[in-house]
Amino acid sequence: MDNSKNTPIDRSVIDALIAEYGINDFGKATIRETKAIAARAESLTGVEFIKMEMGVPGLPASKVGVEAEIAALRSGVASLYPDIDGVPALKEEAARFVKAFIDVDIAPQGCVPVTGSMQGTYTSFMTCSQRDPKKDTVLFIDPGFPVQKQQLVVMGVKYETFDVYDFRGDKLRAKLESYLSKGNISTLIYSNPNNPSWITLKEEELRIIGELCTKYGVIVLEDLAYFAMDFRRDLGKPFEAPFQPTVAKYCDDYVLLISASKAFSYAGQRIGVACISDSLYNKRFDGLADRYGIGAFGPVFIHRILYALSSGTSHSAQYALAAMFKAASDGKYNFLEEVKEYGRRAARLKEIFKRHGFRVVYDSDMDEPVGDGFYFTITYPGMTGGELSRELMYYGVSAISLSTTGSWQEGLRACTSFIQPNQYDLLDERMKLFAQNHPLA
């Protein structure tokens, strides 16, 4: 590429900042590093950045939750430790919400509040990996959320991963079995809808996952951070099909991780629920009994590991989530109507990028085009993901390389949440210049 081309931000500014952070390969830059460099460059140059690197909600928090939390604080809960199991109202409403929108029965005792789904995955990883010394590895169906792998690095737990791109439908069976048949996999994790590709695993794929995990004694962690946000179909009517797709229809031992951060735009209060299946909650494991003196999965998850991590989840935020769940299940609060804005943004952004020579990496969802939502993926012919992420920084556009998400494809993850109305025209202008500076053969 021709480094002499004029760009909205002087290349030397970006290059100096990247060097200051000690990043040799920008394709390996983390979300936080990319965000920090973009913010510094914006401050130094006064040039507005179009920020698509960080998956932070860009909509106001649910008023239902805010009002309920204020009421809880005024009632005095801030002075009290919450019960580690969770307040009864939240546990009851979480179980009801799961029934209303997933059509699965989970007892309230297994619906456990966590400090965001990240704490839910951390606690799940620890509990699952300690149950059997022979099962010491976590398997990721990627692409996925990079920080979940960082959690395992912190714990010292091994993991394996594969990109689902070439293994959709029945092809998934042989690929999964090649890992699970080795006997060392304790846990399988994926997100649905997927961060960052925005594909959604179909019923036939979820059936394959459920059957194979049952066969090989693997616990499934289903990350529902973007709960029901496949806007191609209406998943927002309580107790009415269609429901949020789930592996819970096809196996007994699973944990559903439901976050308030995206669906309810309630990220700042760090609240979610880990919903442990009835079968798994009561299942006894020798590895847990040897370590903790009790062997049942649910009690170890709550009273040994979660208790050690945080001694409970924000008391007032539990009441907020309980109120949001209740209003949604009652049919009084259509939470999906608020977050459909992300789909509208994605459609406009993808159109701009494609018009200037980019293409969507994960563009197909088996038999239909991938939906528009919180994330999408882009690539530019002839560039690696690392090259493209760095080059776009010179144009005041920040996004992370797909390689950091476990993807085997070259390209970027782009998030729609921070896009402002004025930035569509700005992006169009900058990508027009980008295309002029990088003509396609």
Buried (B, 14 or more C-beta within 10 A) or exposed (E): EEEEEEBBBBBEBBBEBBEEBEBEEBBBBBBEBBBBBBBBBBEBBEBEBBBBBBBBBBEEBBEBBBEBBEBBBEEEBEEEEBBBBBBEBBBBBBBBBBBBBBBBEBBBBBBBBBBBBBBBBBBBBBBBBBBBEEBBBBBBBBBBBBBBBEBBEEBEBBBEBBBBBEBBEEEBBEBBBEBBEEEBBBBBBBBBBBBBBBBBBBEEBBBBBBBBBBEBBBBBBBBBBBBBBBBBEEBBBBEEEEBBBBBBBBBBBBBBBBBBBBBBBBBEBBBBBBBBBBEBBBBEBEBBBEBBEBBBBBBBBBBBBBBEBBEBBBBBBBBBBBBBBBBBBEEEBBBBEBBBBBBEBBBBBBEBBBEBBBBBBBBEBEEEEBBBBBBBBBBBEEBBBBBBBBBBBBBBBBBBBBBBBBBBBBBBBBBBBBBEEEBBEBBBEBBEBBBEBBEEE
